[in-house]
């Protein structure tokens, strides 16, 4: 059980909306679960606390910690759910209020072929499908948010059911997820857990905004608590202070517990990232440095030798899975091209960029460093650097063409 300092006691005693900031291991989840336990003891039997997160893996990790922090009598009244699962149930129950017909869901494996065959703007098409009662993944959050915003009765119903809403990784919420949370917050207490230095979806998912925390502050006026100085996963070894200095680019001496392992990509970078031999080499470096690897959850909990059979097998499986996904993706691209479909946006590479990239690769530079030295010369992205993924694809296509030419010759 975590020792409660003055800040954590203040969190547990606080009323109204809370914004709790801090990095991994700072205790955000633990204090939220303790607050959930305290809240559940005051609720009616039909009421619940809902804890929303982004992935099933995160839901499992939170669930593994429930027994430690919640009394048995109230555990089954804490609902730990992904945003997706929560929105699916909501739209299934209440989507007909907008459409007049029962909700139909189009999972990704059913959506992708229709998207490939669609000639217009797919985002516009999914909005039209939603108006007719058929929903793809991307429309679940906006439909939920719209219903909650338009219907005081639904807000009252869900706030009565969930007087406390806890949101994990709040900094990564997109606009529609934030709209839904904001609507629930009109009558429910919210606890927003956030790590401002860890916005993993920004730039990848539309609507994720670096200003999200400030928007919450302005809209909800929460009490703010900063746990960034705490680290319960690696206490006393200097890692937290070092990371807090590195993130904003401040000078800092590296502690003995932080090891710098460097590698560069050969001509086929994916072989380094996803094959067993490089993984085994890294494992040997870790073992030589006295570093162990540990599973925090799951059936393999505990420390393991990084060069042992557990990680060797997992590395092999990871490589096989990655190759399978890549092959299926390429097959899909070829199939779409055969039907006259365009894949991706406008090309940003050219022969000059390829020549420079080949030269830099010959100097054993990493993909990230190569990308930082290249500049797009045409199109809307003119003057920008290509992504490391774009550089990898360009080099890979060159290598495949070169290999095919040698074979034919």
C-alpha positions as CSV (number, residue, x, y, z in Angstrom):
1,X,0.0,0.0,0.0
2,X,1.3,3.5,-0.9
3,X,2.2,5.8,1.9
4,X,0.0,8.8,1.8
5,X,1.8,12.1,1.9
6,X,0.1,15.4,2.4
7,X,-0.6,15.9,-1.3
8,X,-2.3,12.5,-1.7
9,X,-4.4,13.1,1.5
10,X,-5.4,16.4,-0.1
11,X,-6.4,14.6,-3.3
12,X,-8.6,12.1,-1.3
13,X,-10.2,14.9,0.6
14,X,-10.9,17.1,-2.4
15,X,-14.3,17.6,-3.9
16,X,-15.2,18.5,-7.5
17,X,-13.2,17.8,-10.6
18,X,-9.5,16.9,-10.3
19,X,-6.6,17.0,-12.7
20,X,-3.7,14.9,-11.6
21,X,-0.5,15.2,-13.6
22,X,2.6,13.0,-13.4
23,X,4.8,10.6,-15.3
24,X,4.8,6.8,-15.3
25,X,5.2,5.4,-11.7
26,X,4.2,8.7,-10.0
27,X,1.1,7.0,-8.5
28,X,-1.7,8.6,-10.5
29,X,-3.6,5.3,-11.0
30,X,-3.1,4.3,-7.4
31,X,-4.5,7.5,-6.0
32,X,-7.4,7.4,-8.5
33,X,-8.3,3.8,-7.3
34,X,-8.1,4.9,-3.7
35,X,-10.5,7.8,-4.5
36,X,-12.8,5.3,-6.3
37,X,-12.9,3.1,-3.3
38,X,-13.7,6.0,-1.0
39,X,-16.5,7.2,-3.4
40,X,-18.0,3.7,-3.9
41,X,-18.6,3.4,-0.1
42,X,-20.9,6.5,-0.3
43,X,-22.9,5.5,-3.4
44,X,-26.2,3.6,-3.8
45,X,-26.1,0.0,-4.7
46,X,-27.1,0.6,-8.4
47,X,-24.4,3.3,-8.9
48,X,-20.9,2.7,-10.3
49,X,-17.6,4.4,-10.9
50,X,-16.3,4.1,-14.4
51,X,-12.5,4.2,-15.2
52,X,-11.9,4.9,-18.9
53,X,-8.7,4.0,-20.7
54,X,-7.5,3.6,-24.3
55,X,-6.4,0.0,-24.6
56,X,-7.4,-3.4,-23.4
57,X,-3.8,-3.8,-22.1
58,X,-4.2,-0.7,-19.9
59,X,-7.6,-2.0,-18.7
60,X,-6.0,-5.3,-17.7
61,X,-3.1,-3.5,-15.8
62,X,-5.6,-1.3,-13.9
63,X,-7.7,-4.4,-13.1
64,X,-4.7,-6.2,-11.7
65,X,-4.3,-3.5,-9.1
66,X,-7.9,-3.4,-8.0
67,X,-7.6,-6.1,-5.4
68,X,-4.8,-4.2,-3.7
69,X,-6.7,-1.0,-3.3
70,X,-10.4,-1.7,-3.3
71,X,-12.3,-3.6,-0.6
72,X,-13.9,-6.8,-1.9
73,X,-17.4,-5.5,-1.2
74,X,-17.2,-2.7,-3.8
75,X,-14.8,-4.1,-6.5
76,X,-17.6,-5.3,-8.8
77,X,-19.0,-1.8,-8.8
78,X,-15.9,-0.3,-10.5
79,X,-16.2,-0.6,-14.3
80,X,-12.8,-0.4,-16.0
81,X,-13.4,0.0,-19.7
82,X,-11.9,1.2,-22.9
83,X,-13.4,4.3,-24.5
84,X,-14.4,2.1,-27.5
85,X,-16.3,-0.4,-25.3
86,X,-18.1,2.3,-23.4
87,X,-19.1,4.1,-26.6
88,X,-20.2,0.9,-28.4
89,X,-22.6,0.1,-25.5
90,X,-23.8,3.7,-25.5
91,X,-24.5,3.9,-29.2
92,X,-26.1,0.5,-29.2
93,X,-28.5,1.7,-26.5
94,X,-29.2,5.2,-27.6
95,X,-28.1,5.6,-31.3
96,X,-31.8,5.0,-32.4
97,X,-32.6,8.3,-30.8
98,X,-30.8,10.0,-33.7
99,X,-31.6,7.6,-36.5
100,X,-34.9,5.8,-35.6
101,X,-33.4,2.4,-36.5
102,X,-31.3,-0.1,-34.5
103,X,-27.6,0.5,-34.5
104,X,-25.4,-1.6,-36.8
105,X,-21.6,-1.8,-36.3
106,X,-19.1,-2.2,-39.0
107,X,-15.8,-3.6,-37.5
108,X,-12.5,-2.8,-39.0
109,X,-12.2,-6.0,-41.0
110,X,-15.5,-5.3,-42.6
111,X,-14.9,-1.5,-43.0
112,X,-11.5,-1.8,-44.8
113,X,-12.8,-3.5,-48.0
114,X,-15.6,-1.0,-48.3
115,X,-13.1,1.9,-47.7
116,X,-10.8,0.5,-50.4
117,X,-13.7,0.3,-52.9
118,X,-15.0,3.8,-52.1
119,X,-14.2,6.5,-54.6
120,X,-15.0,9.5,-52.5
121,X,-14.0,10.9,-49.1
122,X,-14.3,8.0,-46.7
123,X,-14.7,10.3,-43.6
124,X,-17.7,11.9,-45.3
125,X,-19.1,8.5,-46.1
126,X,-18.8,7.3,-42.5
127,X,-20.7,10.3,-41.3
128,X,-23.5,9.5,-43.8
129,X,-23.5,5.8,-42.7
130,X,-23.9,7.0,-39.1
131,X,-26.9,9.1,-40.1
132,X,-28.4,5.9,-41.4
133,X,-27.6,3.9,-38.2
134,X,-24.4,2.1,-39.4
135,X,-21.3,2.9,-37.3
136,X,-17.6,2.5,-37.9
137,X,-15.0,2.8,-35.1
138,X,-14.3,6.5,-35.9
139,X,-17.9,7.5,-35.5
140,X,-18.6,6.0,-32.1
141,X,-17.1,8.9,-30.1
142,X,-18.7,11.8,-32.1
143,X,-22.1,10.1,-31.9
144,X,-21.8,9.5,-28.2
145,X,-20.7,13.1,-27.6
146,X,-23.5,14.5,-29.8
147,X,-26.2,12.5,-27.9
148,X,-24.9,13.6,-24.5
149,X,-24.7,17.2,-25.5
150,X,-28.2,17.3,-27.0
151,X,-30.0,15.3,-24.4
152,X,-30.2,16.5,-20.7
153,X,-32.1,13.3,-19.9
154,X,-29.2,11.1,-21.1
155,X,-26.7,13.2,-19.2
156,X,-28.8,12.8,-16.1
157,X,-29.2,9.1,-16.6
158,X,-25.4,8.5,-17.0
159,X,-24.3,10.8,-14.3
160,X,-26.7,9.1,-12.0
161,X,-25.2,5.8,-12.9
162,X,-21.6,7.1,-12.8
163,X,-21.2,9.9,-10.3
164,X,-17.4,9.5,-10.7
165,X,-15.7,9.2,-14.1
166,X,-11.9,8.6,-14.1
167,X,-10.1,9.2,-17.4
168,X,-6.7,7.6,-17.9
169,X,-4.1,9.3,-20.2
170,X,-6.4,12.3,-20.6
171,X,-3.7,14.2,-22.6
172,X,-4.3,11.7,-25.5
173,X,-8.1,12.3,-25.8
174,X,-9.3,13.5,-29.2
175,X,-11.9,16.2,-29.6
176,X,-14.9,13.9,-29.6
177,X,-13.7,11.9,-26.5
178,X,-13.2,15.3,-24.7
179,X,-16.7,16.4,-25.8
180,X,-18.2,13.3,-24.2
181,X,-16.2,13.7,-21.0
182,X,-17.1,17.4,-20.8
183,X,-20.8,16.5,-21.2
184,X,-20.7,13.9,-18.4
185,X,-18.7,16.4,-16.2
186,X,-21.7,18.7,-16.0
187,X,-23.1,16.5,-13.3
188,X,-20.5,13.8,-12.6
189,X,-17.2,14.3,-10.8
190,X,-14.2,13.7,-13.0
191,X,-10.6,12.7,-12.2
192,X,-8.4,13.4,-15.2
193,X,-5.0,11.6,-15.1
194,X,-2.5,13.1,-17.4
195,X,1.2,13.0,-18.4
196,X,1.9,16.2,-20.3
197,X,5.2,14.8,-21.6
198,X,3.6,11.6,-23.1
199,X,1.2,12.5,-25.9
200,X,1.6,9.3,-28.0
201,X,-1.4,10.0,-30.3
202,X,-0.7,13.6,-31.2
203,X,-0.1,13.9,-35.0
204,X,-1.4,10.4,-35.6
205,X,-5.1,10.6,-34.6
206,X,-7.2,13.6,-35.7
207,X,-8.4,15.8,-32.9
208,X,-5.6,15.1,-30.4
209,X,-4.5,18.5,-29.2
210,X,-1.6,19.6,-27.0
211,X,-3.9,22.2,-25.6
212,X,-6.3,19.6,-24.1
213,X,-5.2,20.1,-20.5
214,X,-5.6,23.8,-20.7
215,X,-9.0,23.3,-22.3
216,X,-10.0,21.1,-19.4
217,X,-8.7,23.7,-16.9
218,X,-10.8,26.5,-18.6
219,X,-13.9,24.3,-19.0
220,X,-14.0,22.5,-15.7
221,X,-11.9,24.5,-13.3
222,X,-10.4,21.3,-11.7
223,X,-8.1,21.3,-8.7
224,X,-4.7,20.5,-10.1
225,X,-2.2,18.2,-8.4
226,X,1.4,17.6,-9.7
227,X,3.0,14.3,-8.9
228,X,5.8,14.7,-11.5
229,X,8.4,14.6,-8.8
230,X,7.4,11.1,-7.6
231,X,8.6,7.7,-8.9
232,X,7.4,4.6,-7.2
233,X,8.7,2.2,-9.9
234,X,12.4,3.1,-9.9
235,X,12.9,5.0,-6.6
236,X,16.3,6.3,-5.6
237,X,18.3,5.5,-8.7
238,X,18.3,8.9,-10.5
239,X,16.2,7.8,-13.5
240,X,13.3,10.2,-12.9
241,X,15.6,13.3,-12.4
242,X,17.5,12.4,-15.5
243,X,14.3,11.9,-17.6
244,X,12.9,15.2,-16.3
245,X,16.0,17.0,-17.5
246,X,16.3,15.2,-20.9
247,X,12.7,15.9,-21.9
248,X,13.0,19.7,-22.0
249,X,16.6,19.5,-23.2
250,X,18.3,20.6,-20.0
251,X,21.8,19.5,-19.3
252,X,22.1,16.6,-16.8
253,X,24.7,14.0,-15.8
254,X,23.6,10.5,-16.6
255,X,23.2,8.2,-13.5
256,X,25.0,4.9,-13.4
257,X,21.7,3.1,-13.7
258,X,21.1,4.5,-17.2
259,X,22.9,2.7,-20.0
260,X,23.4,4.0,-23.5
261,X,23.1,1.2,-26.1
262,X,23.6,2.3,-29.8
263,X,23.0,0.5,-33.0
264,X,22.6,1.5,-36.7
265,X,20.5,0.1,-39.4
266,X,21.9,-2.1,-42.2
267,X,20.5,-2.1,-45.7
268,X,17.3,-3.7,-44.6
269,X,16.3,-2.0,-41.3
270,X,13.3,-4.1,-40.5
271,X,15.6,-7.1,-40.1
272,X,17.3,-5.4,-37.1
273,X,14.1,-4.4,-35.4
274,X,12.2,-7.6,-35.8
275,X,14.5,-10.6,-36.0
276,X,15.9,-12.7,-33.2
277,X,19.6,-12.3,-33.8
278,X,19.8,-8.6,-33.2
279,X,17.4,-9.1,-30.2
280,X,19.8,-11.7,-28.8
281,X,22.8,-9.3,-29.3
282,X,20.9,-6.6,-27.4
283,X,20.1,-9.1,-24.7
284,X,23.8,-10.0,-24.3
285,X,24.6,-6.3,-23.9
286,X,21.9,-5.9,-21.2
287,X,23.1,-9.0,-19.4
288,X,26.7,-7.8,-19.5
289,X,25.6,-4.4,-18.1
290,X,23.8,-6.2,-15.2
291,X,20.3,-5.2,-16.4
292,X,17.4,-7.6,-16.0
293,X,14.0,-7.4,-17.7
294,X,10.8,-7.8,-15.8
295,X,7.1,-8.5,-16.6
296,X,5.0,-6.4,-14.3
297,X,1.7,-8.2,-15.2
298,X,0.5,-11.4,-16.8
299,X,1.4,-15.0,-16.4
300,X,5.1,-14.4,-16.6
301,X,5.4,-12.0,-13.8
302,X,8.9,-11.6,-12.4
303,X,12.5,-10.9,-13.6
304,X,14.0,-12.9,-16.4
305,X,17.4,-13.2,-18.0
306,X,17.3,-10.9,-21.1
307,X,19.2,-13.6,-23.1
308,X,17.1,-16.5,-21.9
309,X,14.6,-18.5,-23.6
310,X,11.6,-16.4,-22.6
311,X,12.7,-13.3,-24.5
312,X,14.2,-15.3,-27.4
313,X,10.8,-16.9,-28.0
314,X,9.0,-13.6,-27.7
315,X,11.4,-11.9,-30.1
316,X,10.9,-14.6,-32.6
317,X,7.1,-14.4,-32.3
318,X,7.3,-10.6,-32.6
319,X,9.3,-10.8,-35.8
320,X,6.9,-13.4,-37.3
321,X,3.9,-11.2,-36.4
322,X,5.5,-8.1,-37.9
323,X,6.4,-9.9,-41.1
324,X,2.9,-11.3,-41.4
325,X,1.3,-7.9,-40.9
326,X,3.7,-6.3,-43.5
327,X,3.0,-9.0,-46.1
328,X,-0.8,-8.7,-45.7
329,X,-0.6,-4.9,-45.9
330,X,1.5,-5.1,-49.1
331,X,-0.9,-7.7,-50.6
332,X,-3.8,-5.3,-49.8
333,X,-1.9,-2.4,-51.5
334,X,-1.2,-4.5,-54.6
335,X,-4.8,-5.6,-54.8
336,X,-6.0,-1.9,-54.5
337,X,-3.6,-0.8,-57.2
338,X,-4.8,-3.6,-59.5
339,X,-8.3,-2.1,-59.1
340,X,-7.0,1.4,-60.0
341,X,-7.0,2.7,-56.4
342,X,-4.4,5.1,-55.2
343,X,-2.5,4.2,-52.0
344,X,-1.3,6.9,-49.6
345,X,-0.9,10.6,-50.4
346,X,1.3,12.3,-52.9
347,X,4.9,11.0,-53.2
348,X,7.4,13.0,-51.3
349,X,10.6,11.2,-52.4
350,X,12.6,11.5,-55.5
351,X,15.8,10.3,-57.1
352,X,17.9,13.1,-55.5
353,X,16.6,12.2,-52.0
354,X,17.2,8.5,-52.6
355,X,20.8,9.2,-53.6
356,X,21.5,11.3,-50.5
357,X,19.8,8.6,-48.3
358,X,21.9,5.8,-49.8
359,X,25.1,7.9,-49.1
360,X,24.1,8.5,-45.5
361,X,23.1,4.9,-45.0
362,X,26.6,3.9,-46.2
363,X,27.9,5.9,-43.3
364,X,25.8,3.7,-40.9
365,X,23.5,6.5,-39.9
366,X,20.2,5.7,-38.3
367,X,16.9,6.2,-40.1
368,X,16.0,9.1,-37.8
369,X,19.3,10.9,-38.5
370,X,19.0,10.2,-42.2
371,X,15.4,11.7,-42.3
372,X,16.6,14.8,-40.4
373,X,19.1,15.5,-43.2
374,X,16.6,15.1,-46.1
375,X,14.3,17.8,-47.3
376,X,11.1,17.3,-49.4
377,X,11.4,19.4,-52.6
378,X,7.9,19.4,-54.0
379,X,4.2,19.4,-52.9
380,X,2.4,20.6,-49.8
381,X,5.2,19.3,-47.6
382,X,7.9,21.1,-49.5
383,X,10.7,22.2,-47.1
384,X,9.8,19.6,-44.4
385,X,11.7,16.5,-43.5
386,X,10.4,13.1,-44.5
387,X,9.5,10.7,-41.6
388,X,11.8,7.8,-40.8
389,X,9.1,5.4,-42.0
390,X,9.1,7.1,-45.4
391,X,12.9,6.8,-45.6
392,X,12.7,3.2,-44.6
393,X,10.1,2.5,-47.4
394,X,12.2,4.4,-50.0
395,X,15.3,2.4,-49.2
396,X,13.5,-0.9,-49.0
397,X,11.9,-0.3,-52.4
398,X,15.3,0.5,-53.8
399,X,16.9,-2.6,-52.3
400,X,14.1,-4.8,-53.7
401,X,14.4,-3.3,-57.2
402,X,18.2,-3.7,-57.1
403,X,17.9,-7.4,-56.0
404,X,15.3,-8.0,-58.7
405,X,17.7,-6.5,-61.3
406,X,20.5,-8.7,-60.2
407,X,18.3,-11.8,-60.3
408,X,17.0,-11.0,-63.8
409,X,20.6,-10.2,-65.0
